[in-house]
């Protein structure tokens, strides 16, 4: 009987679920290193070991406007050990990309929206435009001759520029790159003329005079560049575009595991170091509840689909 009791105890101990997390976590960023999503993810990941007791390893899986990394996350086990950082681009892909092999709303569970930040309209210093008005005038005088860089069709840098193209009635020519890092380098090197850059990645180049800033895309000016007007102030009052980032996990991830992840991420967002760095980067922390982020994501997918249809962006 004693041996039987020991045997049963071993079986029950072996079969018991280990507390989450009990090993390192992988966080997929479906874009190249050097972009805004990558920088934000790494900043949060650095604060998480103290809150989770395990490392969060950031894995960049760029390609196909974010679909390669997103598809990899969708196929991962729903155990909490694979996270996906998304932004507006993945919401846009639901409309702009045909049959990506996953459904963003069906195949993932929301954790939290991380932040919200404006873009900065920047130009290479060689371009003879020091304001939005001068850029528009130049683009109208040279149809399809003034180009803009993007991190790829459907990405946030593409969406921000195409929305402006439509509102300003101009035709800045699209030059897509494989990721945010490459598109940023293209404008710094003068290979392209205009870039609707996430504020955080362009700020250092603007301060070093490697790029000229024309406007911010938010409703209000940023305190980091108080003398730079908004696009709305520059003659286009209906224009507003903000970059957001958020965490998803594969669908069917247990709710108690999602709760652990949510507490850790929102805890990281509330640390003094992360808040200080977010302030320096011009981004605002959010930390919404899973249900709130799910509703927000659904509304973003629907609104981008409406805009894409109206502007005929799906074929670009």
C-alpha positions in Angstrom: 0.0 0.0 0.0 2.8 2.3 0.9 4.5 1.8 -2.5 1.2 2.4 -4.2 0.7 5.7 -2.4 4.1 6.9 -3.4 3.5 5.9 -7.0 0.2 7.8 -7.1 1.8 10.8 -5.5 4.5 10.8 -8.2 1.9 10.6 -11.0 -0.1 13.5 -9.5 3.0 15.6 -9.1 4.2 14.9 -12.6 0.8 15.7 -14.2 0.3 18.9 -12.2 0.4 22.1 -14.2 3.4 24.2 -13.6 2.8 27.9 -12.6 3.0 30.3 -15.5 5.6 31.3 -16.6 8.1 28.6 -15.9 10.4 29.2 -18.9 11.4 32.1 -21.2 8.7 33.7 -23.4 9.0 34.6 -27.0 7.5 37.9 -28.3 7.2 38.1 -32.1 7.5 41.6 -33.6 6.4 41.2 -37.3 8.7 44.0 -38.5 12.4 44.7 -38.9 14.7 45.9 -36.1 14.9 49.6 -35.7 11.2 50.5 -36.1 8.8 51.9 -33.6 7.2 48.6 -32.7 10.6 47.0 -32.2 11.8 49.8 -29.9 8.6 49.8 -27.8 8.6 46.0 -27.5 12.3 45.8 -26.3 11.7 48.6 -23.8 8.8 46.7 -22.2 10.6 43.4 -22.5 13.6 44.7 -20.5 11.2 45.5 -17.6 9.4 42.2 -17.5 11.8 39.7 -15.9 11.4 41.6 -12.6 7.6 41.2 -12.9 7.4 37.7 -14.4 10.5 36.0 -13.2 11.3 34.9 -16.7 13.0 36.5 -19.7 10.9 37.8 -22.7 12.9 37.3 -25.9 12.1 39.6 -28.8 12.1 37.9 -32.2 11.8 40.0 -35.3 9.9 38.2 -38.1 9.6 40.8 -40.9 8.2 40.3 -44.3 4.9 40.4 -46.3 3.9 43.6 -44.5 3.9 41.8 -41.2 2.1 38.7 -42.3 5.0 36.3 -41.9 5.5 37.0 -38.2 1.8 37.2 -37.5 1.2 33.9 -39.2 4.0 32.3 -37.1 2.3 33.6 -33.9 -1.1 32.4 -35.0 0.3 28.8 -35.4 1.9 28.8 -32.0 0.6 26.9 -29.0 -2.0 28.8 -27.0 0.0 28.5 -23.8 1.1 32.0 -23.1 4.7 31.5 -24.2 4.3 33.2 -27.6 3.2 36.9 -27.8 2.6 39.1 -30.8 3.2 42.8 -30.9 0.9 44.4 -33.5 0.0 47.9 -34.6 -2.2 49.7 -37.2 -0.5 47.7 -40.0 -1.8 44.4 -38.9 -5.3 45.9 -38.6 -4.9 47.2 -42.2 -3.7 43.8 -43.5 -7.1 42.3 -42.7 -8.3 44.3 -45.7 -5.2 45.0 -47.8 -3.7 41.5 -47.9 -5.6 38.6 -49.5 -5.8 35.3 -47.7 -2.8 35.8 -45.3 -3.5 32.4 -43.7 -4.9 33.7 -40.5 -7.7 35.9 -39.2 -6.5 38.6 -36.8 -9.8 38.8 -34.9 -10.5 35.0 -34.8 -7.1 33.5 -34.3 -5.8 35.8 -31.5 -6.9 36.9 -28.1 -6.3 40.5 -27.0 -4.1 41.3 -24.0 -3.7 45.1 -24.0 -3.1 48.2 -26.1 0.4 49.4 -25.1 0.6 53.0 -26.4 -0.4 55.7 -28.8 1.9 58.1 -30.6 1.9 60.5 -33.5 3.9 60.3 -36.7 6.2 63.1 -37.9 6.2 64.3 -41.5 9.8 64.6 -42.4 11.7 65.4 -45.6 15.3 65.2 -46.6 17.0 68.6 -46.2 17.6 68.8 -50.0 13.9 69.0 -50.7 12.8 72.6 -51.2 9.9 72.4 -48.8 9.9 73.8 -45.2 6.2 73.4 -44.5 3.2 71.2 -45.4 1.9 74.0 -47.7 5.2 74.1 -49.6 5.3 70.3 -49.8 1.8 70.2 -51.3 2.6 73.0 -53.8 5.8 71.2 -54.8 3.9 67.9 -55.3 1.2 69.6 -57.4 3.8 71.2 -59.6 5.6 67.8 -60.1 2.9 65.1 -60.2 4.4 61.7 -59.3 7.9 63.2 -59.2 8.1 63.6 -55.4 8.3 60.3 -53.7 7.6 59.0 -50.2 9.2 56.0 -48.4 7.2 53.4 -46.5 8.0 50.2 -44.6 5.7 48.4 -47.1 2.2 48.4 -48.4 -0.3 48.4 -45.6 2.2 49.5 -42.9 1.5 52.5 -40.7 4.0 54.7 -42.7 2.1 53.8 -45.9 -1.4 54.4 -44.4 -0.4 57.8 -43.0 1.0 59.0 -46.3 -1.9 57.7 -48.4 -4.4 59.4 -46.1 -2.6 62.6 -46.6 -2.3 62.1 -50.4 -6.1 61.8 -50.5 -6.9 64.8 -48.3 -4.3 67.1 -50.0 -5.3 66.0 -53.5 -1.7 65.1 -54.4 0.2 62.1 -55.7 3.3 61.5 -53.7 4.9 58.4 -55.4 5.1 55.3 -53.1 8.5 53.7 -52.7 8.1 50.6 -50.4 10.9 49.1 -48.4 11.2 45.9 -46.4 10.8 47.5 -43.0 10.9 50.6 -40.9 14.7 50.6 -40.5 15.3 50.5 -44.2 12.7 53.2 -45.0 14.1 55.5 -42.4 17.6 55.1 -43.8 16.3 55.9 -47.3 15.1 59.3 -46.2 18.2 60.0 -44.2 20.4 59.1 -47.2 18.3 61.2 -49.6 17.2 58.2 -51.6 13.6 59.3 -51.0 12.1 62.7 -50.3 9.3 62.3 -47.8 8.6 60.0 -44.9 5.6 59.8 -42.5 7.7 58.5 -39.7 6.8 57.3 -36.2 7.9 60.2 -34.0 10.2 58.1 -31.8 12.4 56.9 -34.6 12.7 60.2 -36.5 13.3 62.5 -33.5 17.0 62.0 -33.2 17.6 62.6 -36.9 15.5 65.8 -36.7 17.5 67.1 -33.7 20.7 66.3 -35.6 19.5 68.2 -38.7 19.7 65.1 -40.8 15.9 65.5 -41.5 13.6 68.4 -41.6 10.2 68.1 -39.8 7.2 69.7 -41.4 4.3 68.6 -39.1 3.0 66.1 -36.6 0.0 63.9 -37.4 -1.7 64.1 -34.1 -4.6 66.4 -33.1 -2.3 68.5 -30.9 1.3 69.4 -31.1 3.9 67.3 -29.3 5.8 68.9 -26.4 9.0 67.3 -27.8 8.8 69.6 -30.8 6.5 72.5 -29.7 7.3 74.7 -32.7 6.3 72.0 -35.2 2.6 72.5 -36.3 0.1 69.7 -36.8 -1.0 68.7 -40.2 -4.5 69.9 -39.2 -3.1 73.3 -38.4 -1.3 73.3 -41.7 -4.5 73.5 -43.7 -6.0 69.9 -43.4 -8.2 70.0 -40.3 -9.7 66.6 -41.0 -6.3 64.8 -40.9 -5.2 62.8 -37.8 -3.1 59.6 -37.6 -1.7 58.0 -34.5 0.4 54.9 -34.3 -0.7 52.4 -31.7 0.9 49.1 -30.5 -0.7 46.2 -28.6 -0.1 42.6 -27.5 -2.0 39.6 -28.7 -1.6 35.9 -27.9 -2.9 32.9 -29.8 -6.7 32.2 -29.5 -7.7 29.8 -26.7 -4.8 30.9 -24.4 -6.3 30.3 -20.9 -7.8 33.4 -19.4 -5.8 33.1 -16.2 -2.6 33.1 -18.3 -3.7 36.2 -20.2 -4.4 37.8 -16.8 -0.8 37.1 -15.7 0.5 38.6 -19.0 -1.8 41.6 -18.7 -0.7 42.4 -15.1 3.0 42.1 -16.1 2.7 44.3 -19.2 0.7 47.0 -17.4 3.0 46.8 -14.5 5.9 47.4 -16.9 4.1 50.4 -18.4 3.8 51.9 -14.9 7.5 51.6 -14.0 9.3 54.9 -13.7 11.9 53.9 -16.3 9.4 52.9 -19.0 7.3 56.0 -18.4 10.4 58.1 -18.6 11.5 56.5 -21.9 8.0 56.7 -23.3 7.9 60.5 -22.6 11.3 60.9 -24.3 10.0 59.0 -27.3 6.8 61.1 -27.5 4.4 58.1 -26.9 1.7 57.8 -24.3 1.2 54.5 -22.4 -2.3 53.0 -22.5 -2.6 49.6 -20.7 -6.2 48.8 -21.5 -8.1 45.8 -20.4 -8.2 42.7 -22.7 -11.9 43.3 -23.6 -11.3 47.0 -24.3 -8.4 46.3 -26.6 -10.4 43.6 -28.4 -13.2 46.1 -29.0 -10.7 48.7 -30.1 -9.0 46.3 -32.5 -12.3 45.3 -34.1 -13.2 49.0 -34.6 -9.7 49.7 -36.2 -10.1 46.8 -38.6 -13.5 48.0 -39.6 -12.5 51.7 -40.0 -9.4 50.9 -42.0 -11.4 48.7 -44.2 -13.8 51.6 -44.9 -10.9 54.0 -45.7 -9.1 51.4 -47.8 -12.2 50.8 -49.9 -12.8 54.6 -50.3 -9.3 55.3 -51.3 -8.9 52.1 -53.4 -5.7 51.2 -51.4 -6.0 47.4 -51.8 -4.4 47.4 -55.2 -1.4 49.5 -54.3 
